[in-house]
Amino acid sequence: MSFDARAVLDARARTSPPEDPEVAAERRQAASGWFRELRDRLCAAFEAIEDDYAGPMNPDLAPGRFERTAWERPGGGGGEMSVMRGRVFEKVGVNISVVHGGFSPEFAKQIPGADRDPAPGGADGAGAQFWAAGVSLVAHMWSPHVPAAHMNTRHIRTTLGWFGGGGDLTPITPHAPDTARFHGAFKAACDAHDADYYPRFKAWCDDYFFLPHRGETRGVGGIFYDYLDSGDWARDFAFTRDVGLAFLDAYPAIIRAHMNRSWTEAERDYQLIRRGRYAEFNLLYDRGTQFGLKTGGNTEAILMSMPPHAKWP
Amino acid sequence: MSFDARAVLDARARTSPPEDPEVAAERRQAASGWFRELRDRLCAAFEAIEDDYAGPMNPDLAPGRFERTAWERPGGGGGEMSVMRGRVFEKVGVNISVVHGGFSPEFAKQIPGADRDPAPGGADGAGAQFWAAGVSLVAHMWSPHVPAAHMNTRHIRTTLGWFGGGGDLTPITPHAPDTARFHGAFKAACDAHDADYYPRFKAWCDDYFFLPHRGETRGVGGIFYDYLDSGDWARDFAFTRDVGLAFLDAYPAIIRAHMNRSWTEAERDYQLIRRGRYAEFNLLYDRGTQFGLKTGGNTEAILMSMPPHAKWP
């Protein structure tokens, strides 16, 4: 699945004309502006959940609020982490970043379009071999009845430009109506753009979030896509916005459906064991985590995805 | 450091005559017998600690006892896990294994002597490309004042045969007398065999147990060695036995020095955060873990090393 998309993009590297610099600058601006707006809307939705919580657990905790920390990338650009530790969200991170810079010649060979002139520079990344912006979210919840979730969308530009992202849901014990709601939102977003997207991107997600050593998937899936360049930038950007909005529609509703239920110590304990699997996936298999940590990325921002508390009893 | 030892072993592959089959069988027997004996002595020492504990914490827990589980390797051989969850040891695993089988041709190229005839077979591994036996131990303690520890020794045979292993100490807060005792025991074991061993194997350990993304070592080190074949099998086996005995001498004494002290919730919390680093090392960098999980090893036995409880707050 992933190979097809990558092959299409590689083929484009040989045929597509260089982008007009003004158009390129507008696109960078539009994409990074959207990721920031989506971040703000997600944080607002999650803070409203903290306010509206009316369950019996965590009686001593106040409604959570996000704390923001900006960071700079030594090679160019930077980002902003937003982290909340509340009474519904045990730990949730919503990170945005806009980075640019160079690859080593060897690494550039692995990145579509990165070994071809001209560079995608401009005022915010002049002469850079790549420019990348995105929003990334991981939520770990206090309640074993509320699924954990992950969402990420990104736009990457070398001499080519493409979108990627997706979202997946990790319930402690799968609950069919939640799974249906989550997949339904992504299916609707996909179908509005291309009838092939949902089946392809759902299968890609199932394939990606799999732990071979456990013989299990990380959760109940969602969608995953990468190297998306249909040839129509505006269309791909609109799809990527819709993926973010689908998540914003589905996940807060799933949280609200369960957040006021109490839980037992045994249910919580089982949640912590399942979170061990989540940690295993992130450290053993997740490409973003491995790539980020091994290329000098911001360790705190990358490991924001780790569960606040996990067990391997 | 590791490259030197590997190069010596690779050179030997071109010059050493085939081993007499009776001698080979005796050596397999002697090595696997020793690993089993060391396992029994370590388990007895740890159970005695559980009996002798007289501290104020964990008042409701009974002295722990090891539980044994045998497993078979589909490709040949198997092992025995011994796990104890007690009142001093939160989780300790002592695993032994004796396995044999074949490598894929591609993988065999990475293993000294594995792509050369004849195979190291015999009654317990006829026609196999490799035979390997070892003992492996990881201890995670309830008390933040008692260091975690890891020890492993192994003997691997292809058309060549070599020893490897080591031990390292991971205190939550380093304590100089413990560090001195642990390193002192290994230094004495090393110095009795070769004056070069301790400085080489200590440096190799520091190099191996390092987390680049954190810029920190996993703990206060110890020794690490691999591909050890001096040309005198009996000498290398005696050294490997002494490494095990040094650990058996030092680690229980370090536990006993601190086990009866109480601790605060803040100290325990910090311990759980440090254990997150331990989990990061094992899943991101440990060669044995990565190799085992990605080649269909016994997941439960491999992940016995994971901390029972960890935090990424």
Interface residues (C-beta under 8 A of the other chain):
Chain A: R85 K91 P212 H213 R214 L272 G276 A279 E280 L283 L284 Q290 L293 K294 T299 I302 L303 M306 P307 P308 H309 A310 K311 W312 P313
Chain B: R85 K91 P212 H213 R214 L272 G276 A279 E280 L283 L284 Q290 L293 K294 T299 I302 L303 M306 P307 P308 H309 A310 K311 W312 P313
